[in-house]
Amino acid sequence: MCAFWADNNQKSENLVQALLEPVKNQFVPDGKGGVAGMNFGAYDEFLSAIESYINLHPEIPVSQRFQLLSSAVWAAAKAEKLDTKNLLDFVKTEESQYLSQPKENYEFVSSLSVKYFKGMSRSNLKPPIRFAERIPKKYDFNPILKPFDYIEVKEIPENYTFFRIPVKARNPYEAYRLGIDSIDLLRAIWNWYFKPTEYIFNSDQSRKPLNFITLGPFHTILKPDGKLFTDFWYETEFQESALEIRKDWGKLNLFERKTRRHFARHPYKTDIENALRRMTQALDHKDKDVSFLKLWQVLEKLTATNNANYDQLIKRVSFLYEDVELTKGVLNHLRLHRNSSVHDGKGSDRIEKYLYQLKRYVQRVLSFHINNPFKVNKLSDAVAFLDLPTDSTILTDRFKQIKQALKFRKV
């Protein structure tokens, strides 16, 4: 897969052409017909906009994409070919050079909000997740965290479980993406197991994320040379709350193994796993309004709803319920809250209840895709069934029409 215009249409190309004009004006000539540098402020502003219109290979981390695009624009400018006709070719060249870099052994290093016990193991996974009760000395965060006064939590809480995930990557940023994907899928499965539809409404719970299992306060990367990467990732909404899972370990372990075996055979496994990760990430936020909006995006993805077609989204979700009109009523109420939150900045003192309602619908649609009752090979094909009528009489009449059409066509 090579770089291509977003939505693969002429509109993206035309917009990029317009954005390239001010970018060109930011280059400083070298007096020899070439370029010697650029004015970074405006250059970054317009280049950031151009980034939205070009899709790159999924293995390239988001944090590296701007730099790749910048290198492509710089190369195109030096070659006096900075236009949409040539830019994509320069981007593809930079993309190819990035992907051709050798992969080395890194480790994603972090902690999990569960209490460690002897017997925790995920060595069978690819990549494996290695748990420990205490952080080994070689993974000591203090030297890289100490200079940052604004960080309140600089140690892994004592009742948290330290873990490391060995990955093969081209650089620390790619190693981070692989590591976070791995642990977020594990958390998604575990969070699904632990009371996925529990309703708790009280002042203490309202200040906590809905997820039972969250990440520790910071994450970093152990480089191939055995030293910690000096950059790190910090959970700005971190709140200590460790879960005891030892008594549930047998059932939890079995549930996870069955789930992963099912995913391994699933025809659109990647879509399912990404939706699970996004749901987990959405429910990590203490701010329930943020969680709500991010979870609504997951529902849009699972129903393949484009261009804010909320009537279509509501129709597709309602197909999965016996009482269609009741479901439509609740979903439309959630849509109205979503719109008032996005467009008017309005919150609600009942946001926690709304979030639990939305979570229930997301889990129902996700369960539909996981079970794949119609045995289709793509998410879009599964969604097509949700556009069918919900009335059994209409479905029967349509079935008769299709049989007659097949007979007419002599198929």
PyMOL commands that set and color helices and strands:
alter all, ss='L'
color gray80, all
select helices_A, chain A and resi 6-8+10-24+40-51+62-78+84-99+137-139+142-145+172-193+205-207+246-265+269-282+288-302+310-318+324-344+351-371+379-386+392-408
alter helices_A, ss='H'
color red, helices_A
select strands_A, chain A and resi 4-5+27-29+35-38+54-55+104-112+130-132+161-169+218-222+233-234
alter strands_A, ss='S'
color yellow, strands_A
deselect
rebuild
show_as cartoon
